[in-house]
Amino acid sequence: MGEHPHTLKSLDDALDVHEDVKAAAKDATRDDPATVVVGGAGLSGIQSAGEVAEFRDRHNAPIDVVLVEALPEIFPPGDSEIQGALRHRLEERDIEILTDDPITAATADHIEFDEREDLAYDVFLWTGGVTGPSELADVDLDAEHNRLQASSNLQTGDERVFAVGDCSLVDQGDDEVAPPTAQAAWQAADVAAENVARAIDDRPLRTWTYDDQGTLVSIGETAIAHDVEVNGVAAPVRTFNSTPAKLLKKGAAARWIAKITSWSRAMKAWDAL
Ligand SMILES: Cc1cc2nc3c(=O)[nH]c(=O)nc-3n(C[C@H](O)[C@H](O)[C@H](O)COP(=O)(O)OP(=O)(O)OC[C@H]3O[C@@H](n4cnc5c(N)ncnc54)[C@H](O)[C@@H]3O)c2cc1C
């Protein structure tokens, strides 16, 4: 995709996107709005498009938000129920969705598609695909896009090296790998830590299978919950939004902050989550 799009991995990336969206809106008018294009409609792309729409509505800014996905439907790993719910919410927030046509190139001011006409943009955010850190590019282990292949015990081709999270492709059988999500990274990390200790003691390693505890997706100030388990119990409704979904999403973020700091820090951050 070249050097033109923003990518989104760190806080600095997010602040850069924010600054560019703000500057583009400042130069735009109602007759000539700024166009913000988000490429890739996975978790990151959907939530980013939602945040830009939230910014637009909060500041009454002249911005068109366009979400582009190569495959026929947004959130490709999801089932049709959550895909439909997400599409409904995104369209309700006046986000234009373009599917079924991949972005093939990006210049400094427009993107090109396989079939569609070129689309001019003011800000382009690329979220179409997870890449591992550049430090892994020259490592002599099986990898794809800087993500290390690991077996279900989290061990890579070198038995001294374990991999979890976004920098890994952890075998889940049937040619599947674990998803690049916080939920998967967290689960795998516990098993990897134990397996490092087991390897040192020359004990058999545990295997790990991803346990999907549901999906929580925010679209600005709203959220959608799907197939969610709370403390191991499935929620009575499969897909829901509004306040319960928003509280669950905020609760998951607060729980993470509490785990790495304290509940008082988590509660102080509540309004900003
Ligand atoms: C916009 C966005 C929205 C998302 N939404 C969700 C969601 O709703 N739910 C969900 O489950 N997942 C979500 N994800 C995915 C989730 O954030 C990742 O899957 C998860 O953070 C992966 O954890 P990790 O520990 O592998 O990597 P990271 O969280 O990226 O942590 C890697 C750490 O390593 C550090 N590091 C990098 N290089 C070096 C180096 N050379 N030396 C030392 N340290 C280094 C980095 O600074 C970073 O702190 C989202 C991701 C994005 C970008």
Ligand as a Chemical Component Dictionary entry (heavy atoms), coordinates in Angstrom:
data_LIG
# 
_chem_comp.id                   LIG 
_chem_comp.type                 NON-POLYMER 
_chem_comp.pdbx_formal_charge   0 
_chem_comp.three_letter_code    LIG 
# 
loop_
_chem_comp_atom.comp_id 
_chem_comp_atom.atom_id 
_chem_comp_atom.alt_atom_id 
_chem_comp_atom.type_symbol 
_chem_comp_atom.charge 
_chem_comp_atom.model_Cartn_x 
_chem_comp_atom.model_Cartn_y 
_chem_comp_atom.model_Cartn_z 
_chem_comp_atom.pdbx_ordinal 
LIG C1  C1  C 0 -7.741  -0.004 16.727 1  
LIG C2  C2  C 0 -7.691  -1.386 17.299 2  
LIG C3  C3  C 0 -8.813  -1.924 17.897 3  
LIG C4  C4  C 0 -8.796  -3.200 18.429 4  
LIG N1  N1  N 0 -9.908  -3.687 19.049 5  
LIG C5  C5  C 0 -9.871  -4.894 19.639 6  
LIG C6  C6  C 0 -11.005 -5.377 20.360 7  
LIG O1  O1  O 0 -12.039 -4.708 20.454 8  
LIG N2  N2  N 0 -10.913 -6.591 20.927 9  
LIG C7  C7  C 0 -9.783  -7.358 20.864 10 
LIG O2  O2  O 0 -9.758  -8.473 21.422 11 
LIG N3  N3  N 0 -8.693  -6.942 20.184 12 
LIG C8  C8  C 0 -8.710  -5.719 19.576 13 
LIG N4  N4  N 0 -7.613  -5.271 18.900 14 
LIG C9  C9  C 0 -6.439  -6.150 18.785 15 
LIG C10 C10 C 0 -5.592  -6.144 20.033 16 
LIG O3  O3  O 0 -5.222  -4.824 20.375 17 
LIG C11 C11 C 0 -4.350  -6.977 19.778 18 
LIG O4  O4  O 0 -4.711  -8.237 19.258 19 
LIG C12 C12 C 0 -3.573  -7.206 21.055 20 
LIG O5  O5  O 0 -3.160  -5.968 21.606 21 
LIG C13 C13 C 0 -2.343  -8.081 20.777 22 
LIG O6  O6  O 0 -1.548  -8.149 21.917 23 
LIG P1  P1  P 0 0.031   -8.309 21.782 24 
LIG O7  O7  O 0 0.529   -8.363 23.177 25 
LIG O8  O8  O 0 0.346   -9.413 20.855 26 
LIG O9  O9  O 0 0.526   -7.001 21.036 27 
LIG P2  P2  P 0 0.510   -5.494 21.539 28 
LIG O10 O10 O 0 -0.687  -5.211 22.382 29 
LIG O11 O11 O 0 0.702   -4.692 20.296 30 
LIG O12 O12 O 0 1.779   -5.392 22.483 31 
LIG C14 C14 C 0 3.082   -5.491 21.959 32 
LIG C15 C15 C 0 3.980   -4.640 22.820 33 
LIG O13 O13 O 0 5.323   -4.896 22.461 34 
LIG C16 C16 C 0 6.026   -3.673 22.391 35 
LIG N5  N5  N 0 7.154   -3.832 21.458 36 
LIG C17 C17 C 0 7.125   -3.830 20.107 37 
LIG N6  N6  N 0 8.363   -3.983 19.592 38 
LIG C18 C18 C 0 9.200   -4.098 20.633 39 
LIG C19 C19 C 0 10.599  -4.269 20.763 40 
LIG N7  N7  N 0 11.393  -4.347 19.708 41 
LIG N8  N8  N 0 11.101  -4.368 22.005 42 
LIG C20 C20 C 0 10.301  -4.283 23.083 43 
LIG N9  N9  N 0 8.981   -4.118 23.034 44 
LIG C21 C21 C 0 8.425   -4.020 21.828 45 
LIG C22 C22 C 0 4.982   -2.693 21.875 46 
LIG O14 O14 O 0 5.351   -1.370 22.190 47 
LIG C23 C23 C 0 3.733   -3.148 22.625 48 
LIG O15 O15 O 0 3.619   -2.536 23.875 49 
LIG C24 C24 C 0 -7.606  -3.987 18.355 50 
LIG C25 C25 C 0 -6.462  -3.453 17.753 51 
LIG C26 C26 C 0 -6.501  -2.166 17.222 52 
LIG C27 C27 C 0 -5.253  -1.601 16.570 53 
# 
loop_
_chem_comp_bond.comp_id 
_chem_comp_bond.atom_id_1 
_chem_comp_bond.atom_id_2 
_chem_comp_bond.value_order 
_chem_comp_bond.pdbx_ordinal 
LIG C1  C2  SING 1  
LIG C2  C3  SING 2  
LIG C2  C26 DOUB 3  
LIG C3  C4  DOUB 4  
LIG C4  N1  SING 5  
LIG C4  C24 SING 6  
LIG N1  C5  DOUB 7  
LIG C5  C6  SING 8  
LIG C5  C8  SING 9  
LIG C6  O1  DOUB 10 
LIG C6  N2  SING 11 
LIG N2  C7  SING 12 
LIG C7  O2  DOUB 13 
LIG C7  N3  SING 14 
LIG N3  C8  DOUB 15 
LIG C8  N4  SING 16 
LIG N4  C9  SING 17 
LIG N4  C24 SING 18 
LIG C9  C10 SING 19 
LIG C10 O3  SING 20 
LIG C10 C11 SING 21 
LIG C11 O4  SING 22 
LIG C11 C12 SING 23 
LIG C12 O5  SING 24 
LIG C12 C13 SING 25 
LIG C13 O6  SING 26 
LIG O6  P1  SING 27 
LIG P1  O7  DOUB 28 
LIG P1  O8  SING 29 
LIG P1  O9  SING 30 
LIG O9  P2  SING 31 
LIG P2  O10 DOUB 32 
LIG P2  O11 SING 33 
LIG P2  O12 SING 34 
LIG O12 C14 SING 35 
LIG C14 C15 SING 36 
LIG C15 O13 SING 37 
LIG C15 C23 SING 38 
LIG O13 C16 SING 39 
LIG C16 N5  SING 40 
LIG C16 C22 SING 41 
LIG N5  C17 SING 42 
LIG N5  C21 SING 43 
LIG C17 N6  DOUB 44 
LIG N6  C18 SING 45 
LIG C18 C19 SING 46 
LIG C18 C21 DOUB 47 
LIG C19 N7  SING 48 
LIG C19 N8  DOUB 49 
LIG N8  C20 SING 50 
LIG C20 N9  DOUB 51 
LIG N9  C21 SING 52 
LIG C22 O14 SING 53 
LIG C22 C23 SING 54 
LIG C23 O15 SING 55 
LIG C24 C25 DOUB 56 
LIG C25 C26 SING 57 
LIG C26 C27 SING 58 
# 
